[in-house]
Each structure stands twice: as C-alpha cells, then as structure tokens.
Amino acid sequence: MRNLGVLTLILYMLFLSGCSYNTLQSTDEQIKASWAEVLNQYKRRADLVPNLVNTVKGFAAQEKDVLLGVTNARSRVGGIQATPELINDPEAFAKFQSAQGELSSALARLLVVTENYPELKSDANFRDLQAQLEGTENRITVARNRYIKAVQEYNIVVRSFPSNLTAMLFGYQTKPSFTVENEQEISAAPKVDFGAPSPAAK
C-alpha cells in the first residue's frame, strides 16, 4: 500500500512537471556544450602564452618578474583539471575562475610592459601573437556569455514550479555562473590623468 502511494506521488509529480524532464535534459546539454567551448578558448590562450613569453623574452630579458608572473599563472591554470564535472562543484569552479583571472592579469601586465619596447612592437611575430591573443580574449568573452545564458536558462527551469519537482526527483541542482571577483574595483570610475607626459619612443 505504501509503495502504491509513493508511485502515485511520483506519477503526480511527473504529470505536474509535464515535459520539463526533457527541458532539463536539453538545457543541461546546452550548458555542457557552452562550457566545452569556454574550455576550448582558455586552452587556446594557454597554448599561445609560451610563444608570447619567448618572443618578449628575446627583446626584454630584464623583465624577468613580469615574464615569470605570466609563466606561473599559466602553470596554475594548467594545474586545475578542467573537466565537464567542474561546473557541478562550486568550489572547484571558483578556483578555476580565480586561476584564469590571474592569468588574464599577468598577460595584461605583460602587454603594458611591452609598450616600453618599440622594437618589440614592430616585430612581426609579436604583432601576430598579440593579435591572436586579443582575438582569443574576445572569443573567451563570447563563450563565457553563452555559458552564462545557458546556466541562467537551466537554473530557471530547476528553480521554477512545477519543473523544480522533476529536478528534485532526478537530483538536478542549480549550477554556478561566472562572477566578477573585483566587483568593487571595476565599479569605481577610472582616473584619467593627462598631466603626465608619455615616455619618448626609443
């Protein structure tokens, strides 16, 4: 008798949920596909970094700290297993996001340093690598936006009634989205100072 009651409840929940099981499946698959593209673009960037570092090293050997910072940041990124399961573990996801943020910052510092080396900026290899890196950063932004939208759509299904009943029944939970770590810093208006003269080209 008790089993019949449980079965009735399950059937009732499925009836209430309508086709939300299929919606959960499709939105979950969309997240996986979007996440795979994010990882693909991050991998592309990580592959470009050694070439960029070596090119800069040939011109600006004295910038060891900056070059080491980029190399170490890339190493930390490589030390995190970027698997599809990562999106189901908020803590691991946050570590991955933090490591990628470190690499972005290190690369930004490297590109600022190169402004002091006009001969480096005129090098065809460096220009090509810089263009590829800028293109990759744009692709990362697009891929992350698609992932964010896919997560939003999925999380709405997981949290909305009656599809949340199906989600609970089959163990579907909300997934983490990308966040901004330095939200306070980027919300402040940038300071523009035209008083300092720009360094003369060598």
N, C-alpha and C positions, 0 to 999 in steps of 0.2 A: 504493500500500500504506500509506504514511504517513497519507494523508488518511482512509483507512478506519479506521485506529487512532484518529485524532482524533475522527472521527464516532462510533465505538464508545464512546469515553470520554465524549463529550457525552451520548449516549443513556443511558449508565450513570448519569451524574450526575443526569440528569433523572428517571430511574427511581427512584434513591435518594431524590430530593427529593419524590417523589410530587406532591401538588398545592401544594407550597409556593410555586410561582410565583404562583398565584392569591392565596395568603395575603399574599405580598409586595405584590402589587398593591392588595389591599383595605386592608391596614394603611398603606400609603403614601398612599392616597387619604384615609384617616381622618386622617392627620397633616395633610394639606393642608387639609382641611375645618376641623379644630381650629385650625390656625394662622390661617386666614382669619377665624375668629371672634375670636381674640386681637387681630388687627389691627383688626377692626371695633370692638372695645371701646376699644382705645387711641385710635382715630380719634375716637370719641365723646367721650372725655375731652379730647383736644386741641381739639376744637371748643367745648367748654364753657369752657376756660381763658380766652379773651379776654373773654367776658361776665363771668366771675367777677372778673377783674383790673379791668375797668372799673367794676364795681359797688363793689369795695373802694376803688378809687382815689377815687371820689366822696366817701367818708367818711374815708379815712385817707391823704390825699395825702402826708403826711410819711413814710410807709413805703415810700419810693422803692426802697431796696435790696431789700426783700423782693419788691416787685412786679416789679422789673427781673429778679430771680433767676428768678421764675416765667416771665416772658416769654422770657428767654434759654434756659431749659431747654426750653420748648416749641419754640423755634426750632431747637435742636439735634436734638430728636426729629424735627421736620419735615425736617431736612437729610439724614436717612438714608432711602434708598429702601427702604421696607418691601414687598418683593416676595415671592412664594412661594419664590423661589430662595434667599432669605436663610437658610432653615433648612438649606441644604446647604453653607453657608460658616460654619464655627465662629467665625472672626474677626469677620466682619460681624455675626453673631448676637450675639456678646459686646458689640460696640459698640452695637447696638440696645438690648440689655438694660440696658447702663450708662446710656444716654441716658434710657430710660424710668424707671430708678431715680432719676436726677437730678430728673426732673420730679415724681416721687412725693414726694421730699424737699422740693422747693421748695413744692409745694402744702401739705404738712404744716406747713411753717414759716408759710405764709400764713394757714392756718386757726388756728394758735396765736396769731398777731398779732391776728387779729380778735376774740379774747377780750377785748382791751382796749377794744373799741368796742361798748358795749351798744346804742347806737342803730343800729349796723350789723346786729347780730344780730336786731334787731326788724324790719329791712327785709324786706318780702315777697319782693323779687327775690333778695336774698342767701340767704334761707332756702330758696327754691326751687332756686337754683343749688347750694347746699350739699347739699341732699337728692339732687339729680340726680348730683352728683359722688360722693357716698357710694354711691349705687346703682351707678354706673359702676365704682367700685373693687371692689365686690362681684362685679359681672359679670366684671371682669378676672380676679379670683381664680378664679372658676368656669371661665372659658375657659382660663386657664393650667393649671389642674388637669386639664382634659380633654386639653389638648395633651400634658402630661407623661405621662398614662396612655397616650395614643396612641403617643407616642415609645417608651415602655417596651415596649409590645406589639410594635411594629415592630422595635426593637433586639433583642428576644429572638429573633424569627424570623431576623433577619440573622446573629445570632451562634450560633444553635443548629444542631447537626448533625441531619439532613443538609441542612436548608434553607439553611445557610450556603454549601453548594456551589452552589446555584442563585443565591444572592445574589452570590457571587463571579463566577459565569459571566455574569450580566447587569449587573454593576457596581453593585449596591446596597451602600450603606455605612451605618454607624450615623449617626444624626442627633443633634444636640445638644439637651439639655433645659434648662429654666430652672434656674439655680443661685442660691444666696444669696450676694451679694457680701460682706456684712458679717457672715459666719457667726460670727466671734469676738465681735463686738459684741452680737449678738442672743442668744448663748448665755449671756451674763452676766445674772444676776438683776437686775431693775430695782431702783433705790434709791427707797424711799418715805420722804418726809420730811414729817411732819405739823406740824413746828415752825414753818415759815414761814407767816405769815398770808396769806390770799388778798387780792388787791387789792380795795379797796372799789369798788363799782359807781358809775359817774359819774351 
